[in-house]
């Protein structure tokens, strides 16, 4: 039998994809003549006729069922047209799993959940209802052993419901062979889940909006139908009976299921409690975890956990959470106190201090822990400095075990730019007790400097970190609290400056108390003094102290501490340098005093002993020892530019020179018994010629006078001038004045010694002239004709020759000066004697002229203007020679005298003898 109509043809479907139970609208041609004509409707192979609603021959509305095929045709079958065809297809999406607590706009097939509950004896955790595959891709179990995963991720878990979940572990365990594209798809699934979860109730409403509208339409249709019938308010009506039936059914259900529902409610509450414990186990375990981590010293973990708990439960109103959180706060408060105690402990490293301050800052500790630490550290440094002084004072009083050392071995410990020898101003009594090889004051300054250098840099760095905020945050983040603490730090700059000033001032006062007690007041001495100053330190030890203080100043300057805070140390260095200078000069003066004991009276070719060289060496070594302390380091001034220092240094240098000159004077006045001559000898110019003079030469006072005169002459011409040059090179601005005053004093001594020597030598010669002239009752008025020069004159010449020999053996340069002075005295005496004669006979006048001319001609190289005048006056007092015979006789007798005494008179000739060079 042939069909009257064409077979149905589906030409469209909207939407063209969706999950099961999605409502779709089918459009096409010949879709039937009515409800009764529609006998079949399948989508993707699933029969959807039960939900189909025929609207017209071109439109049918239905819901898609859970088909097996993902994509398929839409086939419509009618009585009038038979089985139809389609030109479109529908894509069936996999349904998402809906949990028992999730909202759903459509009826959910609970078969899966019932299957999970078949074992009534086993409880079920809400967490077990979570999807087994959170990534939404196929699970590919790898071959990585579980033990290897546990070793690779200690303390972690591959279970995504665990708090210690490790994503890497999960991927290695379930997706080790999964391709990169699949993993990217998994990322997309996770993003969709997250976005869907964030949409919340609004997404639920949007997804089920059509269902709500359908329900609303159905209720409205029923209401309209009942109103049209007029039976909804009539007693015994269908609606009334239906309501009664429903109420009885509800009451019967409540009776039947009351016990079951009660158990369900109890199970739900227990499940919820377990869920809360599981979900908030971090908070419940936090007090115990805080205690454990504090004991282990893991303060970072405690702080992170506390911050997390504070952000989650700080403002909670849940009583149980408030109770646990209050216990957490109690433990955190105890931790704040513990950290503050550790912060204020001394000694402590800078690293620990910064760590504790940062912890307290993160814990929002009240007050300003950083400033408290700075104050405590300041007090600790001051106490260390004071304890250092007290320890040394106690050791000094107890008289600790020391080592007896001589000066040379003690000086070996000192490192100076030039070696310190005798004369380097290191003066210490031989019975001094040396402890640890150096004086207590020196060791104290070194120890004190070590304390300051070891503590103050960290103290300064702590302050810098406090000011720039790095003390409170390692990352340098600018939080409100950090900015507030930085502001507090800037407001305390003056307070910190006072702390640094107090430390440097305490350092300076302690050093002054040990080395410069006179620079402190009586009150300061009671606090910083107490040292045994009976034996003051020598220049070498003071140089070491200056070196130590300079190192301290350099170390503090390297920290970029402002110079005004270190000025007190510069002032201390200046006073120490001045003290070292004056002390060295004083001790050098003491050394010079003892030079007289080392005079050996051995004369060299220049007529001087070793005494001038020893004096010069002593002064040079003194200047060498002063080279380091007098050197101007950066920031220091030249102390010789200070008027007071100039005057004192000049006065002290002049005093040293005068002390040496006094030594020369003392040597010249010593008697034979005062001098040990057992080791003395004279280095004569010609020992063969003057062997008799050499014997016991140095034991005669006259010879010592000559040697000292020669030394004075050498000092004036060489030594003092050399010293002036050395003093000027070493910064002594008053060198010229020192040498000028010294030379004046030396010349006075020289003049005194010269006059003394000449007086001792000339008096016997002069005194022998008059008795010699009138020996044998000689009378100028009545005498025989002259036959030659008489003996008294020859004896006088021999005496002069002996003086010449004595002077020549010491110093050739002294000969003219000494002989000229002696000859002046002789000439003056001869002039006096001649002028005292009332009258001369002819023979007497000739005899007198012969002797005066013989004496004058013999010593002619040493005549001075005064002696020439005296000889001229003597000759003028004589009658003039009248006859040529007398003149000829005078000449013959003079020649005879010169010939007979030629050998003796040779010594008076210039350059007649040169010293033998050794």
C-alpha positions in Angstrom: 0.0 0.0 0.0 1.5 3.3 -1.0 2.1 6.2 1.5 0.0 9.3 0.9 2.9 11.7 2.1 6.6 12.1 1.6 8.9 10.6 4.2 10.1 13.1 6.9 13.2 15.1 6.2 15.2 16.7 9.1 17.0 19.8 7.9 18.1 21.4 11.2 18.5 21.0 14.9 19.2 23.5 17.6 21.4 23.3 19.4 23.5 20.9 17.4 25.5 19.6 20.4 24.9 19.1 24.0 24.9 16.8 27.0 22.3 14.1 27.7 18.9 15.6 28.6 19.5 18.7 26.6 16.4 20.1 25.1 16.6 20.5 21.3 14.3 21.8 18.6 14.1 19.8 15.4 13.1 21.4 12.1 12.4 19.9 8.7 9.7 18.8 6.2 6.8 16.3 6.5 7.4 15.8 10.2 3.9 14.4 10.7 0.3 15.6 10.9 0.0 15.5 14.7 0.9 13.7 17.9 -0.7 10.5 16.9 1.1 10.5 13.5 4.6 10.7 15.1 5.5 7.1 15.9 9.4 7.3 16.1 12.2 9.8 17.0 15.8 8.8 17.5 18.9 11.0 18.1 22.3 9.4 17.9 20.6 6.0 18.0 18.6 6.7 21.3 14.8 6.7 21.2 13.6 10.1 22.2 9.9 9.6 21.5 8.8 9.8 25.1 10.1 13.3 25.5 9.0 14.4 22.0 6.4 17.2 21.6 5.0 17.7 18.1 4.6 21.3 17.4 3.9 21.3 13.6 4.7 19.5 10.4 8.1 21.4 10.4 9.0 21.5 14.2 9.4 19.0 16.9 10.8 19.7 20.5 12.3 16.9 22.6 15.2 16.0 25.0 18.3 14.1 24.0 18.8 10.8 25.8 22.0 9.2 26.9 23.0 7.7 23.6 26.0 5.4 23.0 27.3 7.2 20.0 29.0 10.6 20.3 27.6 11.9 17.0 24.7 10.6 14.9 21.6 11.3 12.8 18.2 12.6 13.7 15.6 10.1 12.3 11.9 10.9 12.4 9.2 8.2 11.7 5.5 8.9 10.9 2.5 6.9 10.0 1.9 9.0 7.0 5.4 9.2 5.7 7.3 6.3 7.2 11.0 6.5 8.2 12.6 9.7 7.3 16.1 11.0 6.6 18.2 14.0 7.7 20.8 16.3 6.3 22.3 17.3 9.7 23.8 15.5 12.7 23.9 16.0 16.5 27.1 15.8 18.7 26.5 14.3 22.1 28.8 15.7 24.8 29.9 13.5 27.8 28.0 14.5 30.9 29.9 16.0 33.8 29.9 14.1 37.1 27.7 15.8 39.6 28.4 15.2 43.3 25.7 14.5 45.8 26.1 18.0 47.2 26.3 19.8 43.9 23.4 21.7 42.4 21.7 20.4 39.2 19.0 21.8 37.1 17.9 18.4 35.8 17.3 15.0 37.3 20.5 13.1 37.9 20.9 9.4 37.4 22.0 8.3 40.8 22.9 4.8 39.7 26.6 5.4 40.1 26.2 6.7 43.7 23.9 3.8 44.6 26.6 1.4 43.4 29.1 3.1 45.7 26.8 2.6 48.7 26.1 -1.1 48.3 28.4 -1.9 51.2 26.4 -0.4 54.1 29.1 -1.4 56.6 31.7 0.9 55.1 31.6 4.6 55.7 32.3 7.1 52.9 34.3 10.2 53.1 33.2 13.3 51.2 36.7 13.4 49.7 36.1 10.0 48.1 33.4 11.6 46.0 35.9 13.8 44.3 36.7 12.9 40.7 39.4 10.2 40.3 40.8 12.0 37.3 41.1 15.7 37.9 42.9 16.4 34.6 40.1 14.9 32.5 42.5 13.0 30.3 43.4 9.3 30.1 45.5 8.0 33.0 48.7 6.3 31.9 50.4 4.7 34.9 54.2 4.8 34.5 56.8 2.4 35.6 58.4 4.6 38.3 58.6 2.6 41.5 56.7 4.1 44.5 59.9 3.9 46.7 61.8 6.0 44.2 59.1 8.6 44.2 59.1 8.7 48.0 62.9 9.2 48.0 62.7 11.9 45.4 59.9 13.8 47.2 60.4 13.2 51.0 57.4 14.2 53.0 55.2 14.8 49.9 52.3 12.8 48.4 50.9 12.0 45.0 47.3 12.1 46.4 45.7 15.4 45.2 43.5 15.4 48.3 46.5 15.6 50.6 47.9 18.8 52.0 51.4 17.7 51.1 50.3 17.0 47.5 53.1 17.2 44.9 52.0 17.9 41.4 55.3 16.5 40.0 54.8 13.3 41.9 51.2 12.9 40.5 52.3 13.6 36.9 55.3 11.1 37.1 53.0 8.5 38.6 49.9 8.9 36.3 51.0 10.6 33.2 54.7 9.8 32.6 54.0 8.8 29.0 51.3 11.3 28.2 52.0 13.6 25.2 52.5 17.3 25.5 49.3 18.0 23.5 47.3 15.9 26.0 48.8 17.8 28.9 47.9 21.1 27.3 44.3 19.8 27.0 44.4 18.8 30.7 45.4 22.4 31.5 42.4 23.6 29.6 40.2 21.2 31.5 41.5 22.5 34.8 40.9 26.1 33.7 37.3 25.2 32.8 36.7 23.6 36.1 38.2 26.5 38.0 36.1 29.0 36.0 33.0 26.9 36.4 33.5 26.7 40.2 34.0 30.4 40.4 30.7 31.1 38.6 28.9 29.4 41.6 25.1 29.7 41.9 24.8 32.2 39.0 26.2 29.5 36.6 23.8 27.0 38.0 20.9 29.3 37.4 22.0 30.1 33.9 22.5 26.5 33.0 19.0 25.4 34.3 17.1 28.5 33.1 15.1 26.7 30.6 14.1 24.0 33.1 12.9 26.7 35.5 10.8 28.3 32.7 9.3 24.9 31.8 8.4 24.2 35.4 6.9 27.6 35.7 4.9 27.1 32.6 3.6 23.7 33.8 2.5 25.1 37.2 0.9 28.1 35.5 -1.0 25.7 33.1 -2.2 23.6 36.0 -3.3 26.7 37.9 -5.2 28.0 34.9 -6.9 24.7 34.3 -8.1 24.4 37.9 -9.4 28.0 37.9 -11.3 27.3 34.7 -12.9 24.3 36.3 -13.7 26.2 39.5 -12.9 23.2 41.7 -9.7 24.2 43.4 -11.6 25.7 46.5 -14.4 23.2 46.7 -14.3 20.8 49.6 -13.8 17.3 48.4 -12.4 18.5 45.1 -9.6 16.8 43.3 -7.0 19.3 44.6 -8.2 19.0 48.1 -8.1 15.3 48.0 -4.7 15.4 46.4 -3.4 17.7 49.1 -4.7 15.4 51.8 -3.1 12.4 50.2 0.2 14.2 49.9 0.1 15.2 53.5 -0.6 11.7 54.7 2.1 10.4 52.5 4.5 12.9 54.0 3.6 12.0 57.5 3.8 8.3 56.8 7.2 8.8 55.2 8.4 10.8 58.2 7.3 8.0 60.5 8.9 5.3 58.4 12.2 7.2 57.8 12.5 9.2 61.1 15.1 6.8 62.5 16.9 6.5 59.2 16.9 10.3 58.7 18.1 10.8 62.3 21.0 8.5 61.7 21.6 10.3 58.4 21.7 13.7 60.2 24.1 12.3 62.8 26.3 10.8 60.1 26.1 14.1 58.2 27.2 16.1 61.2 30.0 13.6 62.0 31.0 13.7 58.3 30.9 17.5 58.4 33.0 17.6 61.6 35.6 15.2 60.1 35.5 17.4 57.0 36.2 20.5 59.1 39.0 18.8 60.9 40.5 17.6 57.6 40.0 21.0 56.0 41.3 23.1 58.9 43.8 20.7 60.3 46.5 23.3 59.7 44.9 25.5 62.4 44.3 22.7 64.8 47.9 21.4 64.5 49.4 24.9 64.5 50.1 25.3 68.3 52.0 22.0 68.5 53.8 22.7 65.2 54.9 26.1 66.6 56.3 24.5 69.7 58.2 21.9 67.7 59.6 24.4 65.2 60.7 26.8 68.0 62.6 24.0 69.7 64.3 23.2 66.4 65.0 26.9 65.7 63.0 27.0 62.5 61.7 30.5 63.2 61.0 31.2 59.5 58.5 28.3 59.4 56.8 29.5 62.5 56.5 33.1 61.2 55.1 31.8 57.8 52.6 29.6 59.5 51.5 32.4 61.8 51.1 34.9 58.9 49.0 32.3 57.1 46.8 31.6 60.2 46.4 35.3 60.9 45.2 36.0 57.4 42.7 33.1 57.5 41.5 33.2 61.1 42.6 36.5 62.5 39.1 38.0 62.3 37.1 34.7 62.6 33.9 34.6 64.7 33.7 30.8 64.9 34.2 30.0 68.6 36.4 26.9 68.1 38.6 28.8 65.7 38.9 31.7 68.1 39.9 29.4 70.9 42.6 27.7 68.8 43.8 31.0 67.4 44.1 32.5 70.9 46.4 29.6 71.8 48.5 30.3 68.7 48.8 34.0 69.8 49.9 33.0 73.2 52.8 30.9 71.7 53.7 33.7 69.3 53.9 36.1 72.2 56.2 33.7 74.0 58.3 33.5 70.8 58.5 37.3 70.6 59.9 37.4 74.2 62.3 34.6 73.4 63.6 36.3 70.3 64.0 39.6 72.1 66.0 37.9 74.8 68.2 36.3 72.2 68.6 39.7 70.4 69.7 41.4 73.6 72.2 38.7 74.5 75.9 39.6 74.3 78.1 38.8 72.7 76.3 38.2 69.5 77.2 38.3 65.8 75.8 40.9 63.3 74.2 38.1 61.3 72.3 36.8 64.3 71.2 40.3 65.3 69.8 41.0 61.9 68.1 37.7 61.8 66.4 38.2 65.2 65.4 41.8 64.3 63.8 40.6 61.1 61.9 37.8 62.9 60.6 40.3 65.4 59.6 42.7 62.7 57.7 40.0 60.8 56.0 39.1 64.1 55.0 42.7 64.6 56.7 42.9 68.0 55.7 46.0 70.0 58.2 48.8 70.3 61.4 49.0 68.3 63.5 45.8 68.8 66.3 47.1 66.5 66.8 50.2 68.6 66.8 48.1 71.8 69.5 46.0 70.2 71.6 49.0 69.3 71.3 50.4 72.8 72.3 47.0 74.3 75.2 46.7 72.0 76.4 50.2 72.9 76.3 49.4 76.6 78.1 46.1 75.9 81.0 47.8 74.0 81.4 50.4 76.8 81.4 47.6 79.4 84.0 45.6 77.4 86.3 48.7 77.3 86.0 49.3 81.0 86.5 45.6 81.8 89.6 45.7 79.7 91.0 48.5 81.8 90.0 46.9 85.1 91.6 43.6 84.1 95.0 45.2 83.5 94.8 47.3 86.6 94.1 44.2 88.6 97.0 42.4 87.0 99.2 45.4 87.7 98.2 45.3 91.4 98.6 41.6 91.8 101.9 41.7 90.0 101.3 38.8 87.7 104.0 36.4 86.6 106.4 38.2 84.3 109.6 37.7 82.5 112.7 39.7 83.4 114.0 41.1 80.2 116.8 43.5 79.3 116.2 46.5 77.1 117.6 45.1 73.9 115.3 42.0 74.0 112.3 44.1 74.8 113.0 46.4 71.9 113.0 43.5 69.5 109.2 43.4 69.8 108.9 46.9 68.4 108.7 47.4 64.7 110.0 50.8 63.7 111.1 52.3 60.4 114.6 52.5 61.8 116.2 50.2 64.3 116.2 51.6 67.8 119.7 51.6 69.3 121.2 53.2 72.3 120.1 56.8 72.2 116.7 55.9 70.8 115.2 57.1 74.0 113.9 53.8 75.3 114.5 54.2 79.0 113.4 51.6 81.5 115.0 50.7 84.8 116.9 47.5 84.8 114.7 46.1 87.6 111.5 46.6 85.7 109.3 43.5 85.5 108.3 42.7 81.9 105.0 40.9 81.5 104.3 39.3 78.1 107.4 41.2 76.7 105.9 44.7 76.7 104.7 47.2 79.3 101.1 46.9 80.6 100.0 50.3 79.2 101.1 49.2 75.7 99.4 45.9 75.9 96.3 47.6 77.3 96.1 50.1 74.4 96.5 47.2 71.9 93.8 45.1 73.7 91.5 48.2 73.9 92.0 48.9 70.2 91.2 45.3 69.4 87.9 45.6 71.3 86.9 48.7 69.5 87.9 47.5 66.1 86.2 44.2 66.6 82.9 45.6 68.0 82.4 49.1 66.5 82.3 48.1 62.8 79.4 45.7 63.4 77.7 48.3 65.6 78.0 50.8 62.8 76.8 48.4 60.1 73.8 47.5 62.3 72.9 51.2 62.4 73.3 51.6 58.6 71.0 48.6 58.1 68.6 50.1 60.6 68.5 53.4 58.7 68.1 52.1 55.2 65.5 49.5 56.2 67.4 46.4 55.0 67.3 45.3 58.7 63.6 44.6 58.4 63.2 43.2 54.9 65.7 41.1 52.9 63.9 41.9 49.7 63.8 45.7 50.4 60.0 45.8 50.1 58.4 49.0 51.1 55.6 48.0 53.5 54.0 50.4 55.9 55.7 48.9 58.9 59.2 49.1 57.3 58.6 52.7 56.3 57.5 53.5 59.9 60.6 51.9 61.4 62.9 53.7 58.9 61.2 57.0 59.9 61.9 56.1 63.6 65.6 55.4 62.7 66.0 58.8 61.0 64.6 60.5 64.1 67.2 58.8 66.3 70.2 59.9 64.3 71.3 62.3 67.0 71.0 59.6 69.7 73.1 57.2 67.7 75.7 60.0 67.0 75.9 60.5 70.7 76.6 56.7 71.2 79.5 56.8 68.7 80.8 59.9 70.4 80.6 58.2 73.7 82.5 55.1 72.5 85.3 57.1 70.9 85.5 59.5 73.9 85.7 56.5 76.2 88.5 55.0 74.1 90.4 58.3 74.1 89.9 58.8 77.9 91.0 55.3 78.7 94.2 55.8 76.6 94.8 59.2 78.2 94.4 57.7 81.7 97.1 55.1 80.9 99.5 57.3 79.0 98.6 61.0 79.4 97.1 61.3 83.0 98.0 65.0 83.2 95.5 65.7 80.4 92.5 64.5 82.5 90.6 66.1 85.3 90.7 64.7 88.8 87.3 63.2 88.4 88.2 61.6 85.1 91.4 60.2 86.7 89.4 58.4 89.3 87.4 56.7 86.6 90.0 56.1 83.9 93.3 56.3 85.8 94.8 54.1 88.4 98.0 53.2 86.5 101.5 52.9 87.9 103.1 55.9 86.2 106.4 55.9 88.3 108.2 54.6 85.2 107.1 56.5 82.2 107.1 54.8 78.8 110.0 55.5 76.5 109.7 56.9 73.0 109.9 53.5 71.3 106.9 52.2 73.3 105.0 55.4 72.7 105.7 55.0 69.0 104.1 51.6 69.1 101.1 53.1 70.9 100.7 55.8 68.2 100.9 53.1 65.5 98.1 51.1 67.3 95.9 54.2 67.7 96.5 55.1 64.0 95.4 51.6 62.9 92.2 52.0 65.0 91.5 55.4 63.4 92.1 54.0 59.9 89.8 51.1 60.6 87.0 53.4 61.8 87.5 55.8 58.9 87.1 52.9 56.5 83.5 52.5 57.8 82.8 56.0 56.5 82.0 57.2 60.0 81.9 61.0 59.8 85.2 62.7 60.6 83.7 64.9 63.3 82.9 61.8 65.4 86.5 60.7 65.1 88.1 64.1 65.8 88.7 63.1 69.5 91.0 60.3 68.2 92.8 62.8 66.0 93.3 65.0 69.1 94.5 62.1 71.1 97.0 61.2 68.3 98.2 64.8 68.3 98.8 64.8 72.1 100.5 61.4 71.9 102.8 62.6 69.2 103.7 65.7 71.2 104.2 63.5 74.3 106.4 61.1 72.3 108.5 63.9 70.9 109.1 65.5 74.3 109.6 62.2 76.1 112.2 61.1 73.4 114.0 64.4 73.8 114.1 64.1 77.6 115.4 60.5 77.5 117.9 61.5 74.8 119.1 64.2 77.3 119.6 61.5 79.9 121.6 59.4 77.4 123.8 62.3 76.5 124.5 62.9 80.2 126.1 59.4 80.3 128.2 60.0 77.2 131.0 61.4 79.5 131.4 57.9 81.0 132.3 56.6 77.5 135.1 59.0 76.8 138.1 56.9 76.0 140.5 59.8 75.2 141.7 58.0 72.1 142.6 60.8 69.6 142.3 60.2 65.8 144.3 61.9 63.0 142.0 65.0 63.2 142.7 65.5 66.9 139.3 64.4 68.2 138.0 61.5 70.2 134.9 59.4 69.5 132.7 61.6 71.8 131.5 64.0 69.0 130.6 61.0 66.8 128.8 59.3 69.6 126.9 62.5 70.4 125.9 62.9 66.7 124.9 59.2 66.5 122.8 59.6 69.5 121.0 62.6 68.1 120.5 60.9 64.6 119.1 57.8 66.2 116.7 59.9 68.2 115.6 61.6 65.0 115.2 58.2 63.3 113.0 56.9 66.2 110.9 60.1 65.8 110.4 59.6 62.1 107.3 57.5 62.3 105.4 59.4 65.1 106.3 62.8 63.6 105.1 61.7 60.1 101.8 63.3 59.1 99.2 60.7 58.2 96.0 61.8 56.4 94.0 64.1 58.6 96.9 64.9 60.9 98.7 68.2 61.3 102.4 68.8 61.5 102.9 69.3 65.3 106.0 71.4 64.6 103.6 74.1 63.2 102.2 74.5 66.8 103.9 77.4 68.5 103.9 75.6 71.9 105.5 72.5 70.5 108.0 74.5 68.6 109.1 76.3 71.7 109.2 73.2 73.9 111.1 71.2 71.3 113.6 74.0 70.7 114.1 74.4 74.5 114.6 70.6 74.9 117.0 70.4 72.0 119.0 73.3 73.3 119.0 71.6 76.7 120.4 68.4 75.1 123.2 70.5 73.4 124.0 72.2 76.7 124.0 69.0 78.6 126.6 67.7 76.2 128.6 70.8 76.5 128.4 70.4 80.3 129.7 66.9 79.9 132.7 68.3 78.1 133.2 70.8 80.9 133.0 68.1 83.5 135.5 66.0 81.6 137.9 68.9 81.5 137.8 69.5 85.3 138.1 65.9 86.4 141.2 65.1 88.4 143.5 62.2 87.7 141.8 60.2 90.4 138.4 60.6 88.8 139.4 58.9 85.5 140.0 55.2 85.0 143.1 55.2 82.8 143.6 51.4 82.7 142.0 51.3 79.3 143.2 54.6 77.9 145.9 55.3 75.3 146.9 58.1 73.0 147.2 57.8 69.3 150.2 60.1 68.7 151.1 61.4 65.3 154.6 60.3 65.6 155.2 57.8 68.4 158.9 57.4 67.7 159.5 61.2 68.0 157.2 61.8 71.0 157.5 58.5 72.8 158.3 60.1 76.1 155.2 62.3 75.8 153.0 59.4 74.9 153.7 57.7 78.2 150.7 58.3 80.6 149.6 61.0 78.3 145.9 61.0 79.1 146.4 61.2 82.8 147.5 64.8 82.6 144.8 67.5 82.9 146.5 69.7 80.3 146.3 67.0 77.7 142.6 66.5 78.5 142.0 70.2 78.1 143.6 70.0 74.7 141.5 67.0 73.6 138.3 68.7 74.7 139.4 71.9 73.0 139.9 69.9 69.8 136.5 68.3 70.2 134.9 71.7 70.8 136.5 72.9 67.6 135.2 69.9 65.7 131.7 70.2 67.2 131.4 73.8 66.1 132.8 73.2 62.6 131.1 69.9 61.8 128.9 68.1 64.3 126.6 71.0 65.2 126.2 71.9 61.5 125.4 68.3 60.6 122.8 68.2 63.4 121.2 71.4 62.1 120.8 69.7 58.8 119.3 66.5 60.3 117.0 68.5 62.5 115.8 70.6 59.6 115.2 67.4 57.4 113.1 65.9 60.2 110.8 68.9 60.5 112.4 70.8 63.4 111.6 74.3 62.3 113.8 75.9 65.0 117.0 74.0 64.0 118.8 77.2 63.2 118.0 78.7 66.6 119.0 75.5 68.4 122.4 75.4 66.6 123.0 79.1 67.1 122.4 79.0 70.8 124.4 75.8 71.1 127.4 77.2 69.3 127.3 80.3 71.5 127.4 78.0 74.6 130.2 75.9 73.0 132.3 79.0 72.2 132.0 80.1 75.8 133.3 76.7 77.0 136.0 76.8 74.4 137.2 80.2 75.4 137.2 79.2 79.0 139.1 76.0 78.4 141.5 77.7 76.0 142.3 80.5 78.5 142.7 77.9 81.2 145.2 75.8 79.1 147.1 78.9 78.0 147.3 80.2 81.5 148.7 76.8 82.7 151.3 76.7 80.0 152.2 80.4 79.7 152.5 81.2 83.4 155.6 79.0 84.0 157.3 80.3 80.9 156.6 83.9 81.6 157.5 83.4 85.2 160.9 82.0 84.3 162.0 85.0 82.2 162.7 87.5 84.9 164.6 85.2 87.2 166.5 83.9 84.1 167.5 87.4 83.0 168.8 88.4 86.3 170.4 85.0 87.2 173.9 85.4 88.7 173.2 89.0 89.7 173.2 90.1 86.0 173.1 93.9 85.5 172.2 95.6 82.3 174.4 98.6 83.3 177.5 96.5 83.9 178.0 93.4 81.8 180.5 91.8 79.6 180.2 92.0 75.8 177.7 89.5 74.5 178.9 86.1 73.3 175.5 84.6 72.5 172.0 84.0 73.7 171.8 83.2 77.4 170.3 80.0 78.7 167.1 81.4 80.1 165.9 82.3 76.6 166.8 78.9 75.3 164.9 77.3 78.2 161.9 79.5 77.4 162.1 78.4 73.7 162.3 74.7 74.7 159.3 75.2 77.0 157.4 76.7 74.0 158.6 73.9 71.9 157.3 71.3 74.4 153.9 73.1 74.3 154.0 73.0 70.5 154.7 69.2 70.7 152.0 68.6 73.2 149.4 70.5 71.1 150.6 69.1 67.8 150.2 65.5 69.0 146.5 66.3 69.7 145.5 68.7 66.9 147.7 70.4 64.4 145.0 73.1 63.9 145.3 74.2 67.6 149.0 74.9 67.4 148.9 78.4 65.9 146.1 79.4 68.3 147.8 78.2 71.4 151.4 79.3 70.5 150.2 82.7 69.4 148.6 83.3 72.7 151.6 82.0 74.7 154.0 84.1 72.6 151.8 87.2 73.2 152.2 86.6 76.9 156.0 86.1 76.6 156.4 89.1 74.3 154.4 91.3 76.7 156.5 90.1 79.6 159.7 90.8 77.7 158.4 94.3 76.8 157.6 94.9 80.5 161.0 93.8 81.7 162.8 95.9 79.1 160.8 99.0 79.9 161.4 98.5 83.6 165.2 98.8 83.1 166.3 102.3 84.0 169.4 102.3 81.8 171.5 100.1 79.7 175.2 100.0 79.1 176.5 99.5 75.6 177.1 95.8 76.2 173.8 95.5 78.0 171.8 97.1 75.2 173.5 94.8 72.7 172.8 91.7 74.8 169.2 92.7 75.3 168.7 93.4 71.6 170.3 90.1 70.7 168.0 88.1 73.0 164.8 90.0 71.9 165.6 89.6 68.2 166.6 85.9 68.7 163.3 85.2 70.4 161.3 87.2 67.9 162.9 85.6 64.9 162.6 82.0 66.3 158.8 82.2 66.8 158.1 84.6 63.9 155.4 82.3 62.3 153.2 82.6 65.4 153.5 86.4 65.9 150.4 88.4 66.1 149.9 92.1 65.9 149.8 92.2 69.7 153.1 90.3 70.1 154.8 92.3 67.3 153.8 95.5 69.1 155.2 94.1 72.4 158.5 93.2 70.7 158.6 96.6 69.0 158.1 98.3 72.4 160.8 96.2 73.9 163.3 97.2 71.2 162.3 100.8 71.5 163.1 100.7 75.1 166.8 99.9 74.2 169.4 102.3 73.1 170.0 102.3 69.4 173.1 100.6 68.0 175.5 103.3 66.7 178.5 101.5 65.2 178.6 99.1 62.3 180.7 96.8 64.5 177.9 96.3 66.9 175.4 95.6 64.2 177.8 93.1 62.6 178.4 91.4 65.9 174.6 91.2 66.5 174.1 89.6 63.2 176.8 87.1 63.7 175.5 86.1 67.2 172.0 85.7 65.8 173.2 83.5 63.0 175.2 81.5 65.5 172.0 81.1 67.7 169.9 80.0 64.8 172.5 77.5 63.6 173.0 76.0 67.0 169.3 75.6 67.6 168.3 74.8 64.1 166.8 71.4 64.9 164.7 72.7 67.8 163.5 75.8 65.8 162.4 73.7 62.9 159.1 73.0 64.7 158.1 76.6 64.3 158.4 76.6 60.6 155.1 76.3 58.7 154.2 72.7 57.5 157.4 71.4 59.0 155.7 68.3 60.1 152.7 66.3 58.9 151.0 63.6 61.0 151.5 60.1 60.0 148.3 58.7 58.4 147.1 55.5 59.8 
